[in-house]
């Protein structure tokens, strides 16, 4: 027989520096999930950095900056996307699977969607 393994408190507050600081100061440890949520769409995005203090610093940026993950370098975003496509978590394009290492430039045609079953 297994029972609950823990509990989680969720605070929903307006996005502003004062509310963020209040919540951060109430934490018991650095095992905190920072999430921004677009109430209109219901989409929630976790914001992560190397540690809680740096993540708190990120939360001083505008909501759109965090929601769109603009703090993540483009190369890292591309790598994460390729990983998600390869794992079948999201649909992708043929170019997501094969990145030519050649330095010569080629003209690319339209990207062809592929199915998740590849």
C-alpha atoms as an extended CHARMM CRD file, in Angstrom:
* protein
*
       118  EXT
         1         1  UNK       CA              0.0000000000        0.0000000000        0.0000000000  PROA      1               0.0000000000
         2         2  UNK       CA              1.3470000000        3.3990000000       -0.9600000000  PROA      2               0.0000000000
         3         3  UNK       CA              0.1370000000        6.7460000000        0.2650000000  PROA      3               0.0000000000
         4         4  UNK       CA              0.9560000000       10.3590000000       -0.4420000000  PROA      4               0.0000000000
         5         5  UNK       CA              4.6610000000       11.0640000000       -0.6560000000  PROA      5               0.0000000000
         6         6  UNK       CA              4.4990000000       14.7600000000        0.1040000000  PROA      6               0.0000000000
         7         7  UNK       CA              2.5800000000       17.9450000000       -0.3720000000  PROA      7               0.0000000000
         8         8  UNK       CA              2.9460000000       21.0580000000       -2.4240000000  PROA      8               0.0000000000
         9         9  UNK       CA              1.8290000000       24.5950000000       -1.7400000000  PROA      9               0.0000000000
        10        10  UNK       CA              0.9240000000       26.6950000000       -4.7520000000  PROA      10              0.0000000000
        11        11  UNK       CA              0.6580000000       30.4670000000       -4.5180000000  PROA      11              0.0000000000
        12        12  UNK       CA             -1.0600000000       32.3820000000       -7.2910000000  PROA      12              0.0000000000
        13        13  UNK       CA             -0.2600000000       36.0800000000       -7.2610000000  PROA      13              0.0000000000
        14        14  UNK       CA              0.0120000000       38.9550000000       -9.7000000000  PROA      14              0.0000000000
        15        15  UNK       CA              3.3950000000       39.2080000000      -11.3550000000  PROA      15              0.0000000000
        16        16  UNK       CA              5.3500000000       42.0290000000       -9.7270000000  PROA      16              0.0000000000
        17        17  UNK       CA              8.6890000000       42.3410000000       -7.8850000000  PROA      17              0.0000000000
        18        18  UNK       CA              7.0830000000       42.7980000000       -4.4380000000  PROA      18              0.0000000000
        19        19  UNK       CA              5.0180000000       39.5950000000       -4.6480000000  PROA      19              0.0000000000
        20        20  UNK       CA              7.9790000000       37.6430000000       -5.9780000000  PROA      20              0.0000000000
        21        21  UNK       CA             10.2040000000       38.8240000000       -3.1230000000  PROA      21              0.0000000000
        22        22  UNK       CA              7.5030000000       37.9800000000       -0.5310000000  PROA      22              0.0000000000
        23        23  UNK       CA              7.1830000000       34.4420000000       -1.8290000000  PROA      23              0.0000000000
        24        24  UNK       CA             10.9300000000       33.9830000000       -2.0990000000  PROA      24              0.0000000000
        25        25  UNK       CA             11.4600000000       35.1140000000        1.4930000000  PROA      25              0.0000000000
        26        26  UNK       CA              8.8930000000       32.5330000000        2.7080000000  PROA      26              0.0000000000
        27        27  UNK       CA             10.7280000000       29.5570000000        1.1810000000  PROA      27              0.0000000000
        28        28  UNK       CA             11.9880000000       26.8200000000        3.4970000000  PROA      28              0.0000000000
        29        29  UNK       CA             14.8400000000       25.8020000000        1.1750000000  PROA      29              0.0000000000
        30        30  UNK       CA             16.0630000000       26.3180000000       -2.3850000000  PROA      30              0.0000000000
        31        31  UNK       CA             13.8800000000       23.5070000000       -3.7670000000  PROA      31              0.0000000000
        32        32  UNK       CA             11.4500000000       26.0040000000       -5.2630000000  PROA      32              0.0000000000
        33        33  UNK       CA              9.7560000000       25.8640000000       -8.6580000000  PROA      33              0.0000000000
        34        34  UNK       CA              9.3660000000       29.2460000000      -10.3090000000  PROA      34              0.0000000000
        35        35  UNK       CA              6.5210000000       29.2160000000      -12.8420000000  PROA      35              0.0000000000
        36        36  UNK       CA              4.9170000000       31.9570000000      -14.9190000000  PROA      36              0.0000000000
        37        37  UNK       CA              1.3950000000       31.3620000000      -16.1940000000  PROA      37              0.0000000000
        38        38  UNK       CA             -0.5940000000       33.1420000000      -18.8670000000  PROA      38              0.0000000000
        39        39  UNK       CA             -4.0670000000       33.2280000000      -17.3220000000  PROA      39              0.0000000000
        40        40  UNK       CA             -5.7130000000       33.8660000000      -20.7090000000  PROA      40              0.0000000000
        41        41  UNK       CA             -4.3900000000       30.6400000000      -22.2600000000  PROA      41              0.0000000000
        42        42  UNK       CA             -3.7060000000       28.6080000000      -19.1280000000  PROA      42              0.0000000000
        43        43  UNK       CA             -0.1710000000       27.8680000000      -20.3480000000  PROA      43              0.0000000000
        44        44  UNK       CA              2.3860000000       27.6410000000      -17.5490000000  PROA      44              0.0000000000
        45        45  UNK       CA              6.1540000000       27.7560000000      -18.0710000000  PROA      45              0.0000000000
        46        46  UNK       CA              8.7710000000       26.8050000000      -15.4860000000  PROA      46              0.0000000000
        47        47  UNK       CA             11.6430000000       29.2740000000      -15.2060000000  PROA      47              0.0000000000
        48        48  UNK       CA             14.9550000000       27.6620000000      -14.2310000000  PROA      48              0.0000000000
        49        49  UNK       CA             18.4820000000       28.8300000000      -13.7160000000  PROA      49              0.0000000000
        50        50  UNK       CA             21.4340000000       27.3050000000      -11.9120000000  PROA      50              0.0000000000
        51        51  UNK       CA             20.1820000000       28.1930000000       -8.4400000000  PROA      51              0.0000000000
        52        52  UNK       CA             17.3010000000       29.8710000000       -6.6300000000  PROA      52              0.0000000000
        53        53  UNK       CA             19.1040000000       33.1940000000       -6.1270000000  PROA      53              0.0000000000
        54        54  UNK       CA             19.8360000000       33.5430000000       -9.8560000000  PROA      54              0.0000000000
        55        55  UNK       CA             16.2770000000       32.5380000000      -10.6920000000  PROA      55              0.0000000000
        56        56  UNK       CA             15.0050000000       35.2290000000       -8.3420000000  PROA      56              0.0000000000
        57        57  UNK       CA             17.1560000000       37.7370000000      -10.2220000000  PROA      57              0.0000000000
        58        58  UNK       CA             15.5440000000       36.5580000000      -13.4680000000  PROA      58              0.0000000000
        59        59  UNK       CA             12.1250000000       37.2910000000      -11.9840000000  PROA      59              0.0000000000
        60        60  UNK       CA             13.0070000000       40.9730000000      -11.9120000000  PROA      60              0.0000000000
        61        61  UNK       CA             12.7010000000       40.8860000000      -15.7320000000  PROA      61              0.0000000000
        62        62  UNK       CA              9.3990000000       41.4830000000      -17.5660000000  PROA      62              0.0000000000
        63        63  UNK       CA              6.8200000000       38.6810000000      -17.6880000000  PROA      63              0.0000000000
        64        64  UNK       CA              7.1750000000       38.2100000000      -21.4790000000  PROA      64              0.0000000000
        65        65  UNK       CA             10.9500000000       37.7850000000      -21.1530000000  PROA      65              0.0000000000
        66        66  UNK       CA             10.4030000000       34.8540000000      -18.7700000000  PROA      66              0.0000000000
        67        67  UNK       CA              7.3480000000       33.3640000000      -20.4820000000  PROA      67              0.0000000000
        68        68  UNK       CA              9.1330000000       33.2890000000      -23.8500000000  PROA      68              0.0000000000
        69        69  UNK       CA             12.3340000000       31.9110000000      -22.2340000000  PROA      69              0.0000000000
        70        70  UNK       CA             14.4130000000       34.7230000000      -23.7230000000  PROA      70              0.0000000000
        71        71  UNK       CA             17.0140000000       34.1210000000      -21.0010000000  PROA      71              0.0000000000
        72        72  UNK       CA             17.9450000000       30.7680000000      -22.6200000000  PROA      72              0.0000000000
        73        73  UNK       CA             20.6510000000       31.0790000000      -25.3200000000  PROA      73              0.0000000000
        74        74  UNK       CA             19.4470000000       30.2360000000      -28.8520000000  PROA      74              0.0000000000
        75        75  UNK       CA             21.8990000000       27.3270000000      -29.1970000000  PROA      75              0.0000000000
        76        76  UNK       CA             20.5880000000       25.7490000000      -25.9870000000  PROA      76              0.0000000000
        77        77  UNK       CA             16.9730000000       26.1960000000      -27.1320000000  PROA      77              0.0000000000
        78        78  UNK       CA             17.7960000000       24.4730000000      -30.4250000000  PROA      78              0.0000000000
        79        79  UNK       CA             19.4400000000       21.5630000000      -28.6160000000  PROA      79              0.0000000000
        80        80  UNK       CA             16.4900000000       21.1710000000      -26.2360000000  PROA      80              0.0000000000
        81        81  UNK       CA             14.0830000000       21.2450000000      -29.1730000000  PROA      81              0.0000000000
        82        82  UNK       CA             16.0180000000       18.5410000000      -31.0280000000  PROA      82              0.0000000000
        83        83  UNK       CA             16.0000000000       16.4140000000      -27.8890000000  PROA      83              0.0000000000
        84        84  UNK       CA             12.2360000000       16.8100000000      -27.4550000000  PROA      84              0.0000000000
        85        85  UNK       CA             11.6090000000       15.9020000000      -31.1180000000  PROA      85              0.0000000000
        86        86  UNK       CA             13.8820000000       12.8580000000      -30.8730000000  PROA      86              0.0000000000
        87        87  UNK       CA             12.0020000000       11.6950000000      -27.7620000000  PROA      87              0.0000000000
        88        88  UNK       CA              8.6630000000       12.1470000000      -29.5310000000  PROA      88              0.0000000000
        89        89  UNK       CA              7.5080000000       14.7820000000      -27.0700000000  PROA      89              0.0000000000
        90        90  UNK       CA              6.7870000000       17.3130000000      -29.8230000000  PROA      90              0.0000000000
        91        91  UNK       CA              6.3450000000       17.2250000000      -33.5740000000  PROA      91              0.0000000000
        92        92  UNK       CA              9.3330000000       18.3310000000      -35.5590000000  PROA      92              0.0000000000
        93        93  UNK       CA             10.8310000000       18.7510000000      -38.9770000000  PROA      93              0.0000000000
        94        94  UNK       CA             13.4030000000       16.7130000000      -40.8620000000  PROA      94              0.0000000000
        95        95  UNK       CA             15.9510000000       19.4580000000      -40.1700000000  PROA      95              0.0000000000
        96        96  UNK       CA             15.4920000000       18.8150000000      -36.4360000000  PROA      96              0.0000000000
        97        97  UNK       CA             17.0150000000       15.3630000000      -36.8830000000  PROA      97              0.0000000000
        98        98  UNK       CA             19.8840000000       16.0840000000      -39.2330000000  PROA      98              0.0000000000
        99        99  UNK       CA             22.1730000000       19.0630000000      -38.8850000000  PROA      99              0.0000000000
       100       100  UNK       CA             24.8600000000       18.9800000000      -41.6030000000  PROA      100             0.0000000000
       101       101  UNK       CA             28.3170000000       19.8470000000      -40.2980000000  PROA      101             0.0000000000
       102       102  UNK       CA             29.4640000000       21.1720000000      -43.6780000000  PROA      102             0.0000000000
       103       103  UNK       CA             30.4670000000       24.8260000000      -43.9250000000  PROA      103             0.0000000000
       104       104  UNK       CA             29.1810000000       25.0900000000      -47.4970000000  PROA      104             0.0000000000
       105       105  UNK       CA             25.8190000000       26.7340000000      -47.8130000000  PROA      105             0.0000000000
       106       106  UNK       CA             22.8870000000       25.0880000000      -49.5130000000  PROA      106             0.0000000000
       107       107  UNK       CA             19.5010000000       26.2730000000      -50.5370000000  PROA      107             0.0000000000
       108       108  UNK       CA             16.9070000000       24.6010000000      -48.3630000000  PROA      108             0.0000000000
       109       109  UNK       CA             13.4160000000       23.8190000000      -49.5190000000  PROA      109             0.0000000000
       110       110  UNK       CA             10.3820000000       24.0500000000      -47.2810000000  PROA      110             0.0000000000
       111       111  UNK       CA             10.5520000000       22.1570000000      -44.0180000000  PROA      111             0.0000000000
       112       112  UNK       CA              8.5700000000       18.9450000000      -44.1960000000  PROA      112             0.0000000000
       113       113  UNK       CA              6.7060000000       17.9310000000      -41.0330000000  PROA      113             0.0000000000
       114       114  UNK       CA              7.3620000000       14.4000000000      -39.8110000000  PROA      114             0.0000000000
       115       115  UNK       CA              5.2470000000       12.1910000000      -37.6200000000  PROA      115             0.0000000000
       116       116  UNK       CA              5.9890000000       11.3910000000      -33.9900000000  PROA      116             0.0000000000
       117       117  UNK       CA              6.4510000000        7.7080000000      -34.8710000000  PROA      117             0.0000000000
       118       118  UNK       CA              9.8590000000        8.1210000000      -36.5750000000  PROA      118             0.0000000000
